C-alpha cells in the first residue's frame, strides 16, 4: 500500500505542471469536465467488469479493492450523492477556480493543510484517535510545506479570492475523505470512487457548459490531449482509487499525511522541467516534509 501511495503522490505532484500547461490552451472548466467524463466512464466500465470477472465474489486481498457483494441501500445512495457533490463537483469548482485566481505557492501551501483538516475532522467525528506523534508529524510537515512553497507567498488582496476558494476545496476534500468511511466498510474503493465521480460529473458539466463555446477545438495541440489522458487516467482513475484504498485499509488521517509530499514533488518537477531554482530553504522544507510522514508511519506501526 505504501508504494502505491508514494506513486499517487508523484502523479499528483506532476499533475500540477501538466494542468498549468493545458490551461494555456483550454479553459480550466472545460478541461476538468472532460477529464471527469473520461475517468467516470473508465470507472463505470471497471465496476461492471469487476462484477462479472471476480471469481466467487471474493472480498479479501486485492479483490476487495475492486469488488464487494453488498447491495446498495438507500443510505448508500444518499452517501454516494453527497460524496459526488462535495468531493467531485464542489471540489473541482473550488480547486480549478481557485488555482486560476491565486499563485501556485499559495495554492500548494493552503492545500498542504489537508492532513490537519482531515485528522481534526476525523477525531471530532470519532472515527479515529489521533495521537500526539501524529500531530507532531503533521506540524513538522506543515512547517516543511512553508519552507518548500510558503516562503514569500502572499495572502494579499490580489489573491484573496483564489486563496479562499482553495481553502474551500480543502474542506470539500476532507468531507469527501471522511464521508466515505462508512461506505468503505461495505463497498470497494472502485465502486465508491467511480459511482460518486459519475454523480458529481453531471452537475459540474452543467455548470461548465457555457465555457465550451469558447474552445477552438481545431487549434488545440497534442500536448493538451496528452495532458487530458494523464490527468484522467493517472491523476483521477489511478490516484483516486489508491486514495480510497488507503482510507479503507490505513485510515483517513494516515492516508492524508501523504498529501504533504505533493508540494515537494511539484517543486522538484518544476525545477527540472521549468528551471525553477532549488534554494536551501526548499531543501530544508523537503527534509521536514519527509520527516513528518516518517513520524506518522512510526505511530501507525
ABEGO torsion letter per residue (X at the ends): XAAAAAAAAAAAAAAAAAAAAAAAABBAAAAAAAAAAAAAAAAAAAAAAAAAABBGGBABEAAAAABBABBBBAAAAAAAAAAAAAAAAAAAAAAAAAAAABBAAAAAAAAAAAAAAAAAAAAAAGABBBBAAAAAAAAAAAAAAAAAAABGBBABAAAAAAAAAAAAAAAAAAAAAAAAAAAAAABBAAAAAAAAAAAAAAAAAAAAAAAAAABBAAABBAAAAAAAAAAAAAAAAAAAAAAAAAAAAAEAAAAAAAAAAAAAAAAAAAAAAAGBBBBAAAAAAAAAAAAAAAAAAAAAX
